Amino acid sequence: MEKELKPASATVIVIIFVAILFAAAATTVDAPSGSMGNMQGTDTGTDMQSGIPSGKDSMVPYTNEEFGIAFEYPSSLSIKEEGTPVQNPAELSLTFTKSIPRNPDGPQEIPGEGPNKILIEIKNNIDNKSIEEIAQSESTWNVAMTPLIKTEIGGMEAYEFYWSGLYEGRTVIIQQNGKIYSLSVDWLSTDDQLIRDFVMILNSLKV
């Protein structure tokens, strides 16, 4: 009897051993699958709509009651304000350019030099010009790529056109409260952050 039991016992041991191996293999295969799923759902912490990484920039409010305009602009931009209300017609020009650090170790900044900028011009519409006449008076109208396009900015009726000369650009015109508001941006590349900065200014604009 003992000689017949030994082969049976060995067979049982082999079966148990094989079962353990299969169980271990199944565990090893499932683990990477779960890890890949977690990697695909990783949050980068970047605001893709604004193009500004979270916590890297902030918005600065601008208000001018004399010209009836308010908006916010990214703190990475330097602003230059020109013009006075005593001009006839009264005009105001705001130019935004990227700031360049004065030195790597200091927070101070100086206005960046270069062609790319955001320009906001405001003037009284004393001649009661039509939107078409206003657009045609823009220096960039001569290199316009599109006709005037009716749009809406902050619930207000607006018109815009795209142009291409030495640089590519977009101009938005709003006629409100007897004033003409012309907002433009130009760029060298369509992935320029300045384009997204311009959109953020438009989204916060109040006149």
C-alpha positions as CSV (number, residue, x, y, z in Angstrom):
1,M,0.0,0.0,0.0
2,E,2.8,2.4,0.8
3,K,4.3,2.0,-2.6
4,E,1.0,3.1,-4.3
5,L,0.5,6.2,-2.1
6,K,3.8,7.8,-2.8
7,P,3.2,8.6,-6.5
8,A,-0.2,10.0,-5.7
9,S,1.2,12.3,-3.0
10,A,3.8,13.5,-5.4
11,T,1.2,14.3,-8.0
12,V,-0.8,16.3,-5.5
13,I,2.3,18.3,-4.6
14,V,3.1,19.0,-8.3
15,I,-0.5,20.2,-8.9
16,I,-0.4,22.6,-5.8
17,F,3.0,24.0,-7.0
18,V,1.7,24.7,-10.5
19,A,-1.4,26.4,-9.1
20,I,0.8,28.7,-7.0
21,L,2.8,29.6,-10.0
22,F,-0.3,30.6,-12.0
23,A,-1.6,32.7,-9.2
24,A,1.7,34.5,-8.9
25,A,1.8,35.2,-12.7
26,A,-1.7,36.6,-12.6
27,T,-0.8,39.0,-9.8
28,T,2.3,40.2,-11.7
29,V,0.3,40.9,-14.9
30,D,-2.4,42.9,-13.2
31,A,-0.1,45.3,-11.3
32,P,1.2,47.4,-14.3
33,S,-2.2,47.7,-15.8
34,G,-3.4,49.6,-12.6
35,S,-0.3,51.7,-12.6
36,M,-0.8,52.8,-16.3
37,G,-4.3,53.8,-15.5
38,N,-3.1,56.1,-12.7
39,M,-0.5,57.7,-15.0
40,Q,-3.0,58.5,-17.7
41,G,-5.1,60.4,-15.2
42,T,-2.3,62.6,-13.8
43,D,-3.1,66.3,-13.4
44,T,-0.3,68.6,-14.7
45,G,-1.6,71.6,-12.8
46,T,-1.7,73.8,-15.9
47,D,-4.6,76.0,-17.0
48,M,-4.8,75.1,-20.7
49,Q,-7.4,77.7,-21.4
50,S,-5.4,80.7,-20.3
51,G,-2.0,79.2,-21.0
52,I,-0.6,80.2,-17.6
53,P,0.6,77.5,-15.3
54,S,-1.2,77.5,-12.0
55,G,0.4,79.7,-9.4
56,K,2.9,81.2,-11.8
57,D,1.2,84.4,-12.7
58,S,-1.6,86.7,-11.4
59,M,-3.9,89.3,-12.9
60,V,-3.5,93.0,-12.3
61,P,-6.6,95.3,-12.4
62,Y,-6.6,98.5,-14.5
63,T,-9.3,101.2,-14.3
64,N,-9.5,104.6,-16.0
65,E,-12.7,106.4,-15.1
66,E,-12.0,109.3,-17.5
67,F,-12.1,107.0,-20.5
68,G,-14.6,104.6,-19.0
69,I,-12.5,101.4,-19.3
70,A,-11.6,98.6,-16.9
71,F,-10.0,95.3,-17.4
72,E,-7.4,92.9,-16.0
73,Y,-4.0,92.0,-17.5
74,P,-1.3,89.3,-16.6
75,S,1.4,90.6,-14.2
76,S,4.0,89.3,-16.7
77,L,3.2,92.3,-18.9
78,S,4.6,95.8,-18.6
79,I,2.2,98.7,-19.3
80,K,3.0,102.1,-20.8
81,E,0.3,104.8,-20.7
82,E,0.3,107.7,-23.0
83,G,-2.1,110.6,-23.9
84,T,-4.1,113.0,-21.9
85,P,-7.8,113.9,-21.7
86,V,-7.0,117.5,-22.8
87,Q,-6.3,116.5,-26.4
88,N,-9.0,117.1,-29.0
89,P,-10.2,114.5,-29.5
90,A,-9.2,113.1,-26.2
91,E,-7.0,110.0,-26.7
92,L,-5.5,107.4,-24.5
93,S,-2.9,104.8,-25.6
94,L,-2.0,101.7,-23.6
95,T,0.9,99.5,-24.7
96,F,1.6,96.1,-23.2
97,T,4.9,94.2,-23.7
98,K,6.5,91.3,-22.0
99,S,8.7,92.1,-19.0
100,I,12.3,91.0,-18.9
101,P,14.0,90.3,-15.5
102,R,16.6,93.0,-14.7
103,N,18.9,90.3,-13.3
104,P,18.5,86.6,-12.5
105,D,18.6,87.1,-8.7
106,G,16.3,90.1,-8.4
107,P,12.5,90.6,-8.8
108,Q,12.8,93.9,-10.6
109,E,11.7,94.0,-14.2
110,I,12.1,96.3,-17.2
111,P,9.9,96.6,-20.2
112,G,10.8,94.2,-22.9
113,E,12.1,95.4,-26.3
114,G,10.6,93.9,-29.4
115,P,7.8,94.3,-32.0
116,N,5.2,92.1,-30.3
117,K,2.8,94.0,-28.2
118,I,-0.8,94.5,-27.1
119,L,-2.1,98.0,-27.9
120,I,-5.3,99.6,-26.6
121,E,-6.3,103.0,-28.1
122,I,-9.3,105.0,-26.9
123,K,-10.7,108.2,-28.4
124,N,-13.9,110.3,-28.5
125,N,-15.9,109.7,-31.6
126,I,-16.6,113.4,-32.1
127,D,-17.3,112.9,-35.9
128,N,-19.8,110.1,-35.1
129,K,-17.9,107.7,-37.5
130,S,-19.5,104.4,-38.5
131,I,-17.7,101.2,-37.5
132,E,-16.6,100.8,-41.1
133,E,-15.0,104.2,-41.2
134,I,-13.3,103.5,-37.9
135,A,-11.9,100.3,-39.2
136,Q,-10.6,101.9,-42.4
137,S,-8.8,104.6,-40.3
138,E,-6.8,101.8,-38.6
139,S,-3.2,101.7,-40.0
140,T,-3.4,97.9,-40.1
141,W,-6.6,97.9,-42.3
142,N,-4.3,98.3,-45.4
143,V,-3.0,94.8,-44.7
144,A,-6.2,93.2,-43.6
145,M,-6.7,89.5,-44.4
146,T,-10.4,89.4,-43.5
147,P,-13.4,91.7,-43.7
148,L,-14.9,93.1,-40.6
149,I,-16.4,90.3,-38.5
150,K,-19.2,91.0,-36.1
151,T,-18.6,89.5,-32.7
152,E,-19.4,90.1,-29.0
153,I,-17.0,91.1,-26.2
154,G,-18.4,91.1,-22.6
155,G,-22.0,91.3,-23.9
156,M,-21.1,94.3,-26.1
157,E,-21.3,94.4,-29.9
158,A,-17.9,94.4,-31.4
159,Y,-16.1,94.0,-34.7
160,E,-12.8,92.5,-35.5
161,F,-10.4,91.8,-38.4
162,Y,-7.2,89.9,-38.8
163,W,-4.2,91.3,-40.7
164,S,-0.8,90.3,-42.0
165,G,2.1,92.6,-42.7
166,L,5.5,92.5,-41.1
167,Y,3.7,90.7,-38.3
168,E,0.4,88.8,-37.9
169,G,-2.3,90.5,-35.9
170,R,-5.8,90.9,-34.7
171,T,-7.8,94.1,-34.1
172,V,-11.0,94.4,-32.1
173,I,-13.1,97.6,-32.3
174,I,-15.9,98.6,-29.9
175,Q,-18.1,101.7,-30.2
176,Q,-19.6,102.5,-26.9
177,N,-20.8,105.7,-25.0
178,G,-19.5,108.0,-27.7
179,K,-16.0,106.5,-27.6
180,I,-14.0,104.3,-29.9
181,Y,-12.1,101.4,-28.3
182,S,-9.5,99.7,-30.5
183,L,-7.6,96.7,-29.1
184,S,-4.9,95.0,-31.1
185,V,-2.3,92.3,-30.7
186,D,0.5,91.3,-33.0
187,W,2.7,88.2,-33.0
188,L,5.5,86.3,-34.8
189,S,4.2,82.8,-34.0
190,T,0.7,81.5,-33.4
191,D,1.8,79.9,-30.1
192,D,2.9,83.2,-28.7
193,Q,1.7,83.6,-25.0
194,L,0.8,87.3,-25.9
195,I,-2.2,86.0,-27.9
196,R,-3.6,84.3,-24.9
197,D,-2.8,87.4,-22.8
198,F,-4.9,89.4,-25.2
199,V,-7.8,87.0,-24.9
200,M,-7.7,87.4,-21.1
201,I,-7.8,91.1,-21.4
202,L,-10.8,90.9,-23.7
203,N,-12.6,88.5,-21.3
204,S,-12.3,90.9,-18.4
205,L,-13.0,94.1,-20.4
206,K,-15.7,96.6,-19.2
207,V,-16.5,99.9,-20.9
